[in-house]
Amino acid sequence: MTSIRSRKGKKELLLNIPKLEQPITIPKNLSSNITLKDLTFLDFVGKGAFSTVYRVKMNDTGEIYALKKIKYAETQEQLKVIVNEIDCMNTLRHPNVLRLYNVFYQSGAIHIIMPYINGLTLAEALKIMPIPPEAQLGRISYLAVQGLHYLRKNAYIHRDLKPSNILLSLEGQVLIADFGLARQLTASSEQACSYVGTISYMAPERIKGKEYQFKSDVWSLGIIIYQMALGHFPLPKDPAQVTYWDILDFVDKEVRIELPDPYAPDFKAFLMKCLYPNPEQRSDVNELVNDPWIQKFSSPAYDADLKKWINEMHQKHMENKKSAPTLGDSVL
């Protein structure tokens, strides 16, 4: 249910949800009266613990979108995650960050309309080819750094950066997604301390329960890029099995970057900038955007090969899905 209030002479759309103390503010450029009747459901995309994603068509324009249907939260904590994702995506506009198009509440569920990304996640691509060609690895890293830099400029910490939250489209796009755990730091809260996210990609300062800043996302990105270079998760365990103690043991022994022969010294230097256990020594993403190794892959000339590689990975991913039962794709 949507209502309108005036604020400083401007009209503001509000999304009223049961049990939520304050309604969600919706950007004024979004439609205030969209309902399920305005959409045609085309097919199922994927399912998560609390949400289901569908490919839908807008009846009046014929445009294709992804609709994330979120079951009504049973607890205030779950509701905070949902509201946080909407609040973050309301303001984000960057080619390497997944954006929000609309949101509405109907039939006991919150519905988020997002771009439909025809492709796969980085996690799915790495299951098919654990070590991407260096040109593709570099271009994915460059574009992910651009997205992370944009979040940093807007004072956002993602807090759950991992391969399944990086989307690869058949058009060659690389997008950071899933902002349910993101946090915006302000002048009055320059550090965060909440223990949220995926342990295997979590920065040491967060594992230890210390306050953290934007550099915690740099660690997560560094682990992802290191994983692409090695062909496996940097620790001797599957990411899903990594524990708090495994991460502490990994960093207490000092992170040693060991790479196969083809990689140049400047790549190792880049990874070291990301993976210093001490966040004071670790580079900020503001520095990484100008790193010599990252800048090697700044040219759009790499996009054609990246697009070709993503399409090949997607084709194999779809073939694997047909040959083996699955619970569904990763949720956007």
C-alpha positions, 0 to 999 in steps of 0.5 A: 500500500502506497501513500503520499506525504509532503516534505519540504514542499516536495511530495514523497512516496511511502510504502506502508508495510504491516509491523514496520514502524516507519514506512519505506520512502520510495524515490518520487520517480518510481510508480506509486500504483504498480500492482501484480496485474501490471505484470506478466510472469514469464518464468522462474529464475531462482529461489533463496531462503526468503525470496523467489525471483521471476522474469516478468514483463511489464504489460504496458511497455513490454519491457523485461524485468526481474521480480524479487518476491520476498516473503513477509518477514517474521522478525524485525531483523529480517524486515530490517534486511529487506528495508535496508536492501531497498534503501540502498538500491534506491540511491545507487546508479552505476553501470557496475551496481545492480539498481532498483526500478520499483517496489510495492507491497501486495498479497502479503509480500514485498516485490522488488523490480530490478533489471533482468540480468540474463547471464550467471553469477561469478560463482556459477562461472567459476564452477565451470572454469575455475581459472578464467583467462587472464584478460577476462580475470583482469577485466572482471576485476577492473569492473568490480573495482569500479563498482566498489569505488562507486559504493565507497564514494557514496559511503556504502560498505557492501559487507557481503561481497562474494562470487555469488553476489557478482553478476555476469550478463550475456552483454558483458556487464559485471554488476555487484548485487545483493545489498541486504547487508550493506551499511552507509557510513556517515560523519556520525558513524565512521565505523561499523561493528555489526557481525554480518556477512559470509565468514569465508570472504570476511575481513580479519578485523570483522572476524575478530569483532573489531570496528571496520570501515570500507577497507573490509570490502577490499579484503573480500574483493581481494579474496575473490580475485585471488580465488580466480587466479588460483582456481580454488578458494585460497584456504584449504577448505571449501568456502561453505566449510570455512570457520572463524578459526580457519580465517584467523589461522590464515591471517595469523600466519601472514598471507602469502600470495602464491601464484602460478607462473603466468601472472606478472609481479604487478598482479601479486603486488595488487593482491597484497594491497588487498590482503594485508590483514591489518586494515591500516596497511591495506589499500583503500579502493580509492587507491586501487582504481589507479593501481598499475595492474588494474589499469591494464584492463581499463580499455573497453577493447577487453569487453568483446572477449569478456562477453564471449567468455561469459556466453560460453560459461552461460551455455555450459551452465545451462547444459549442466542444469539440464543434465542435473536436478537443481534447486534453482539459480542463485537469487539476484 
